[in-house]
Amino acid sequence: MTTPKRQANNRLSKLPPSLPQEVRRIDEANVGRLGLISIQERIPESFTSWTVDFEVDGRPARLSCDAVPKYGGVPHGLDGDVATALMDLYVESGCPEDGVLHTTAYQILKRAGLGDSGRYYQNLRQTLFRLRTATYSASEAWRDHRQRKWTTVTFNYIEALEFTSPDGELGLSRTSTLKLRLAESIVRSIRAQYTKPLDLEFLTSLDRPLTRALYRLLDARRYPPEDPRERLPSYTVNLIAWADACKIVDQRSNKIRATLQGAHEELIERGYLADVAYDGRGQKQEITYLFADTGPEPEPLTPPSALLQDLLNYRVALSVSERLLHEYGDEHVAARLARFQRLLEQGYKARNASALLVDVIRDTEGKYEEKTVEAVVVKANSRARPGNRPSSSNRPNSLPSDPAPLLLPVAEEDPSQNASLEERVDAAMKTVQFLLRERLSVTEYARLRMHLIIGHPEPQQLGRRALKAKMEGQLDALATELLTLLDQETSAIESQP
């Protein structure tokens, strides 16, 4: 991927690393530790494969990548930013078991901290094809967290990809909607909670793609693979082995040091590293990273508070529970938990209690006020008779209509009327795609996005309508309503002379 000038985060250029207890994002530990994507911003056209041999617990292991030349060689540079954004969007969407993510090109670039110019959309298309077509093989190098053993896996980072393009074009643009499926191996690890903390705000504020890539890899190596909850104060590695891990093409010692120098300087300046030291000569040269002191470690073995345990009892993920308590405070969470419990006592049937509880805690629009809840429950119960509920089974090739997410769309990201039209449309699409999933196709989502841009329907109203439909068990009816709207528009266009 070519590297256009970074625009998105200049205002954050001096953002320091977060304290460990403040980090709320996560990274899949295998992906971070193995360094699937070359840290180099530019690579030779001939760099279409690589193989790294190493040892894991004293046993031989191998990691390899085979890429398609026409898409620009092995994944590299900004591809790492996009891969991280996809994983974060997947986690935010609730970690669905099928690994499917519905999103937009704009959302991906925004989450990656990249610009919104046409060149970034061109590069995004190339990145997605590289991640879709490059085949990775990890032999006795992929950690199965549940079985506590090393295994062999082969996968493409993206296993399926579908997107819309502007009329008369083949690329991506602001209007493009996407449906993709992440690798089963990655999905399985995330759902098994084989993850490490990721300071995404600090990561996206770093200036150079190479610095961001080195930070991702180095921060992953800071956590032992057997228990990625502990952090090491330093990390020492053979220089050639480190070049292999970074997927650096020219492995002469002086070239490796020159490639890494700029990233080292930025990470020291920004307070992530305290020092970088080289020892020895030639093939035996070692590099030691001394991490800066960023505050006391969190204490993962401390028994959870009663309130945290209540959230865990409703199957809200630990990382999500901790984030909610950190963002909203104990008093707010306790009050919303009580409101959620009253909602269940009044007869509301929640298909997924954890998702509903998270939404009740995050609600800023009064959807769960006592009178509103009472009316919704009565209305929902009056429809809960056999044969009365709409079904999406007549939609071809539909997946389960109501997956069990861990986390609903983040309320604080919903823009106000002061936000730009693009931001309001993006927030509405994020909510609708998350809730309706397979009820609309990628093309239908793209058409819906165009309707939102012209205000038919108004973005924020549709977002609220979708959340209400979720509460009332009327997502199928909402999908039918939107499809009717799209069909009417198509008929009107076709009838014009």
C-alpha positions in Angstrom: 0.0 0.0 0.0 1.3 3.4 -0.8 1.6 5.8 2.1 -0.2 9.1 1.5 0.4 11.9 4.1 -1.4 11.1 7.3 -4.1 13.6 8.1 -6.5 12.3 10.7 -4.7 12.5 14.0 -2.3 15.5 13.8 -4.2 17.0 16.8 -3.3 14.0 18.9 0.4 13.8 17.9 1.6 14.2 21.5 -1.0 12.0 23.2 0.8 9.9 25.9 0.2 6.2 26.4 -2.8 5.4 28.6 -2.3 3.9 32.0 -2.8 0.1 32.0 -6.0 0.3 34.0 -7.4 2.8 31.5 -7.0 0.7 28.4 -10.4 -0.7 27.3 -9.7 -2.0 23.7 -8.4 -5.5 23.0 -6.3 -7.2 20.3 -6.3 -11.0 19.5 -3.1 -12.2 21.1 -2.0 -14.6 18.3 -2.3 -11.9 15.6 -0.5 -9.3 17.6 2.4 -11.6 18.7 3.0 -13.3 15.3 3.2 -10.0 13.3 1.2 -11.2 10.3 1.7 -7.9 8.5 5.1 -6.5 7.5 6.0 -3.3 9.3 7.6 -1.8 6.1 5.7 1.0 4.5 6.9 0.0 1.0 8.0 -3.4 -0.2 9.6 -4.7 -3.5 7.1 -6.0 -6.1 8.8 -9.4 -5.7 8.0 -9.6 -2.0 5.1 -12.0 -2.4 5.9 -14.6 0.3 7.8 -15.1 3.5 8.6 -17.9 5.9 9.9 -17.6 9.5 11.2 -20.5 11.5 11.5 -20.2 15.3 10.9 -22.1 18.5 7.9 -22.2 20.8 8.5 -23.7 24.2 11.6 -25.4 22.8 9.8 -27.0 19.8 10.2 -26.0 16.2 7.5 -23.7 14.8 6.9 -22.0 11.4 4.9 -19.1 10.2 4.4 -18.4 6.4 2.5 -16.1 4.1 1.8 -16.5 0.4 0.3 -13.5 -1.4 -1.1 -12.7 -4.9 1.4 -10.5 -6.8 -1.3 -8.4 -8.6 -2.5 -7.0 -5.3 0.9 -5.6 -4.3 2.6 -8.4 -2.5 2.3 -9.5 1.1 0.2 -7.4 3.5 2.3 -4.4 4.7 2.3 -0.9 6.0 -1.1 0.7 6.3 -2.7 -2.8 6.0 -2.0 -3.2 9.7 -4.0 -0.2 10.6 -7.0 -1.5 8.6 -6.6 -5.0 10.1 -6.7 -3.5 13.6 -9.8 -1.4 12.7 -11.6 -4.5 11.4 -10.9 -6.4 14.5 -12.0 -3.5 16.7 -15.3 -3.1 14.8 -15.9 -6.8 15.0 -15.5 -6.7 18.8 -17.7 -3.7 19.1 -20.4 -5.4 17.0 -20.6 -8.1 19.7 -18.2 -10.8 18.4 -20.8 -12.7 16.4 -20.0 -16.4 16.2 -20.1 -16.4 12.4 -17.4 -13.8 12.2 -19.4 -11.6 9.9 -19.0 -7.8 10.1 -21.3 -5.3 8.4 -19.7 -1.9 8.0 -18.8 0.9 5.6 -15.6 2.0 4.0 -15.9 5.3 5.9 -16.2 3.5 9.2 -13.1 1.5 8.6 -11.0 4.5 7.6 -12.3 6.4 10.6 -11.6 3.6 13.1 -8.1 3.2 11.6 -7.4 6.8 12.2 -6.8 7.4 8.4 -7.9 10.2 6.1 -11.0 10.4 4.1 -9.6 11.4 0.7 -10.0 9.4 -2.5 -6.5 8.0 -2.3 -7.3 6.4 1.0 -10.3 4.6 -0.4 -8.2 3.3 -3.3 -5.6 2.0 -0.9 -8.4 0.5 1.3 -9.6 -1.6 -1.7 -6.1 -2.9 -2.2 -5.6 -3.7 1.5 -8.9 -5.6 1.6 -7.9 -7.7 -1.4 -4.5 -8.4 0.1 -6.1 -9.5 3.4 -8.6 -11.6 1.5 -6.1 -13.4 -0.8 -2.9 -13.7 1.3 -2.8 -17.2 2.9 -1.2 -17.6 6.3 0.0 -20.8 7.8 1.1 -21.1 11.5 2.6 -24.5 12.2 2.6 -25.3 15.9 2.6 -21.5 16.5 -1.1 -20.7 17.1 -2.2 -20.7 20.7 -5.4 -22.6 21.5 -6.4 -20.8 24.7 -9.1 -23.1 25.7 -7.0 -26.3 25.2 -3.9 -24.5 26.5 -1.7 -25.9 23.7 0.0 -24.9 20.4 -1.8 -25.8 17.2 -1.4 -25.5 13.4 -3.9 -23.3 11.5 -4.1 -22.0 7.9 -6.3 -19.0 7.0 -7.0 -15.8 5.2 -7.4 -12.8 7.5 -10.6 -12.0 5.6 -12.4 -15.2 4.5 -15.2 -13.6 2.5 -15.6 -10.0 1.2 -18.5 -8.2 -0.5 -18.9 -4.5 -1.1 -20.7 -1.9 -3.3 -19.0 0.5 -5.6 -20.2 3.9 -7.0 -22.0 3.7 -10.3 -19.6 3.2 -13.2 -16.7 2.5 -10.9 -15.0 -0.6 -9.4 -13.5 0.9 -6.3 -14.6 2.0 -2.9 -16.0 5.4 -1.8 -17.8 7.1 1.0 -21.0 5.5 -0.1 -19.6 1.9 -0.1 -21.1 -0.6 2.3 -19.2 -3.9 3.1 -19.9 -7.3 4.4 -16.9 -9.4 5.4 -16.1 -12.5 7.4 -13.0 -12.7 9.6 -10.9 -15.8 9.7 -12.5 -18.5 11.9 -9.2 -19.0 13.8 -9.2 -15.3 14.8 -12.9 -15.3 15.7 -12.5 -18.4 17.8 -9.6 -16.9 19.8 -11.4 -13.6 20.4 -14.6 -15.4 21.6 -12.4 -17.6 23.9 -11.0 -14.3 25.3 -7.4 -15.0 24.2 -6.8 -11.2 23.9 -4.4 -8.6 25.2 -5.1 -4.9 26.0 -4.6 -2.5 23.1 -4.2 1.3 23.6 -6.0 2.1 20.3 -6.1 5.9 21.0 -2.3 6.0 21.4 -1.8 3.7 18.5 -3.8 5.8 16.0 -2.1 8.9 17.2 1.3 7.8 16.1 2.6 9.5 12.9 4.1 6.8 10.8 2.7 3.5 9.6 6.0 1.8 10.5 5.9 3.2 14.0 2.3 2.0 14.5 3.2 -1.5 13.1 6.2 -1.8 15.4 4.2 -0.6 18.4 1.5 -3.3 17.7 4.1 -6.0 17.4 6.3 -4.9 20.3 3.3 -4.3 22.6 2.1 -7.9 21.8 5.5 -9.3 22.6 5.4 -7.6 26.0 2.7 -10.0 27.1 3.6 -13.7 27.6 1.6 -15.9 25.2 0.7 -18.4 28.0 -1.0 -15.6 30.0 -1.5 -12.3 28.0 -2.6 -10.4 31.1 0.9 -9.8 32.5 3.2 -7.2 31.2 7.0 -7.5 31.0 9.2 -4.5 31.9 11.6 -5.2 29.0 12.0 -7.4 25.9 15.2 -8.7 24.5 15.5 -10.5 21.1 18.1 -11.4 18.5 18.3 -8.7 15.9 17.9 -11.1 12.9 15.0 -12.9 14.6 13.4 -9.5 15.2 13.8 -8.6 11.5 12.0 -11.8 10.7 9.2 -11.0 13.1 8.9 -7.5 11.6 9.1 -9.0 8.0 11.9 -6.7 7.0 13.2 -7.5 3.6 16.9 -6.4 3.8 18.3 -8.3 6.9 21.8 -6.8 7.0 22.4 -5.6 10.5 22.9 -1.9 9.6 19.8 -1.9 7.3 17.7 -3.4 10.1 18.8 -0.7 12.5 18.2 2.0 10.0 14.7 0.7 9.2 13.8 0.7 12.9 15.5 3.9 14.0 12.7 6.4 13.2 10.1 4.2 14.9 12.4 3.9 18.0 12.8 7.6 18.2 9.1 8.3 18.0 8.2 5.7 20.6 10.8 7.1 23.0 9.7 10.7 22.4 6.0 9.7 23.0 6.8 8.0 26.3 6.2 4.3 25.4 9.8 3.3 25.4 12.4 4.4 28.0 15.4 3.1 26.0 16.5 0.9 23.1 19.9 -0.8 23.5 22.0 -3.0 21.1 24.5 -5.5 22.3 26.9 -7.7 20.3 27.9 -7.8 16.6 26.8 -9.4 13.4 24.4 -12.4 13.5 24.6 -12.6 17.3 23.6 -9.0 17.9 20.7 -8.5 20.3 18.2 -5.6 20.8 16.7 -4.8 24.2 13.6 -2.6 24.6 13.1 -1.0 28.0 9.4 0.0 28.4 8.6 3.3 30.1 6.9 3.3 33.4 3.2 4.0 32.7 1.9 3.5 36.2 1.0 0.6 38.4 -0.3 -2.7 36.9 -3.9 -3.5 37.2 -4.6 -6.4 39.5 -6.4 -9.0 37.4 -6.5 -11.5 40.3 -8.4 -9.2 42.6 -11.9 -10.6 43.3 -14.5 -8.6 41.3 -16.7 -6.1 43.2 -20.3 -7.1 43.9 -21.5 -4.8 41.1 -18.9 -6.2 38.6 -20.0 -9.7 39.5 -23.6 -8.8 38.9 -22.7 -7.8 35.3 -20.7 -10.9 34.8 -23.6 -13.0 36.1 -25.7 -11.6 33.2 -22.9 -12.8 30.9 -21.6 -9.4 30.0 -18.0 -9.9 29.0 -15.4 -8.9 31.6 -13.7 -6.3 29.3 -17.1 -4.7 28.5 -18.2 -4.8 32.2 -15.0 -3.0 33.3 -15.3 -0.4 30.5 -18.9 0.3 31.5 -17.9 0.9 35.2 -15.0 3.0 34.1 -17.0 5.2 31.8 -20.3 5.6 33.7 -19.3 5.0 37.4 -20.7 2.6 40.0 -23.8 4.7 40.9 -25.0 5.0 37.3 -24.4 1.4 36.5 -26.1 0.2 39.7 -29.2 2.3 38.9 -29.4 1.1 35.4 -28.9 -2.5 36.5 -31.9 -2.1 38.8 -33.9 -0.7 36.0 -32.9 -3.6 33.8 -34.0 -6.1 36.5 -37.4 -4.4 36.8 -37.7 -4.6 33.0 -37.3 -8.4 33.2 -39.7 -8.6 36.2 -42.4 -6.8 34.2 -42.3 -9.5 31.6 -40.0 -8.3 28.9 -38.6 -11.2 27.0 -34.9 -10.6 26.2 -33.4 -12.9 23.6 -30.0 -11.8 24.8 -29.9 -10.4 28.4 -26.3 -9.2 28.2 -26.9 -7.1 25.1 -30.0 -5.6 26.6 -28.3 -4.8 29.9 -25.4 -3.0 28.1 -27.9 -1.0 26.1 -29.9 0.0 29.2 -26.6 1.2 30.9 -25.6 3.2 27.8 -29.0 4.6 27.0 -29.0 8.4 26.7 -32.4 8.8 25.0 -34.8 7.7 27.8 -35.8 4.5 25.9 -35.9 2.6 29.2 -37.8 5.1 31.4 -40.4 3.3 33.6 -43.5 4.5 31.6 -41.9 3.7 28.3 -40.9 0.3 29.4 -44.4 -0.5 30.7 -46.0 0.5 27.4 -43.5 -1.5 25.4 -43.9 -4.7 27.5 -47.7 -4.5 27.2 -47.5 -4.0 23.5 -44.9 -6.8 23.0 -46.8 -9.3 25.1 -50.0 -8.6 23.2 -48.2 -9.7 20.0 -46.6 -12.8 21.6 -49.0 -15.3 20.0 -48.2 -18.1 17.6 -48.3 -16.9 14.0 -48.2 -13.2 14.8 -44.5 -12.6 14.6 -43.0 -11.6 11.2 -40.3 -13.9 9.9 -37.2 -13.3 7.8 -37.2 -16.9 6.6 -38.4 -15.9 3.2 -35.2 -13.9 2.7 -32.8 -16.1 0.6 -29.7 -17.4 2.3 -30.4 -15.6 5.5 -28.3 -16.3 8.6 -30.0 -16.5 12.1 -32.2 -13.4 12.3 -31.2 -12.4 15.9 -27.6 -13.2 16.7 -26.5 -12.9 20.3 -24.1 -9.9 20.5 -22.0 -9.0 23.5 -22.2 -5.2 22.9 -24.7 -3.0 21.1 -23.6 0.1 19.2 -21.8 2.6 21.4 -24.2 5.3 22.5 -21.6 8.0 22.9 -20.6 7.7 19.3 -24.1 8.7 18.1 -23.6 12.3 16.8 -25.9 15.2 17.7 -27.5 17.6 15.3 -24.3 19.6 15.4 -22.4 16.8 13.7 -21.9 16.7 10.0 -24.3 14.9 7.7 -21.6 12.2 7.0 -21.3 11.5 10.8 -25.1 11.3 11.3 -25.5 9.0 8.4 -22.6 6.9 9.5 -24.0 6.5 13.0 -27.4 5.5 11.7 -25.9 2.9 9.3 -23.8 1.5 12.1 -26.9 0.9 14.3 -29.1 -0.4 11.4 -26.5 -2.8 10.0 -25.7 -4.1 13.5 -29.4 -4.9 14.3 -30.7 -6.0 10.9 -27.6 -7.8 9.7 -28.6 -10.3 6.9 -32.1 -8.9 6.5 -30.8 -6.5 3.9 -28.1 -7.3 1.3 -24.9 -5.2 0.8 -26.5 -3.5 -2.2 -29.7 -2.7 -0.2 -27.6 -1.2 2.6 -25.8 1.0 0.0 -29.2 2.2 -1.4 -30.4 2.9 2.1 -27.3 5.0 2.8 -28.1 7.1 -0.2 -31.7 7.6 1.1 -30.2 8.8 4.5 -28.0 11.3 2.7 -31.1 13.0 1.2 -33.0 12.8 4.5 -35.5 10.1 3.6 -35.6 8.8 6.2 -33.8 11.2 8.6 -30.7 9.4 10.0 -31.2 9.9 13.7 -34.9 9.0 13.5 -34.0 5.8 11.7 -31.4 4.9 14.4 -34.0 5.4 17.1 -36.6 3.5 15.2 -34.2 0.6 14.8 -33.5 0.5 18.5 -37.2 0.6 19.3 -37.8 -2.2 16.8 -35.2 -4.3 18.6 -37.0 -3.7 22.0 -40.4 -4.6 20.6 -39.2 -7.7 18.6 -40.1 -5.9 15.3 -36.8 -6.1 13.4 -38.3 -8.2 10.6 -41.1 -5.6 10.2 -38.6 -2.8 10.1 -36.6 -4.6 7.4 -39.8 -5.1 5.4 -40.6 -1.4 5.8 -37.2 -0.3 4.5 -37.2 -2.8 1.6 -40.6 -1.4 0.6 -39.2 2.1 0.7 -36.3 1.1 -1.5 -38.5 -0.8 -4.0 -40.8 2.2 -4.2 -37.9 4.5 -5.1 -36.7 2.0 -7.7 -40.2 1.8 -9.3 -40.4 5.6 -9.4 -37.1 5.9 -11.2 -38.0 3.2 -13.7 -41.3 4.9 -14.5 -39.8 8.2 -15.4 -39.7 8.8 -19.2 
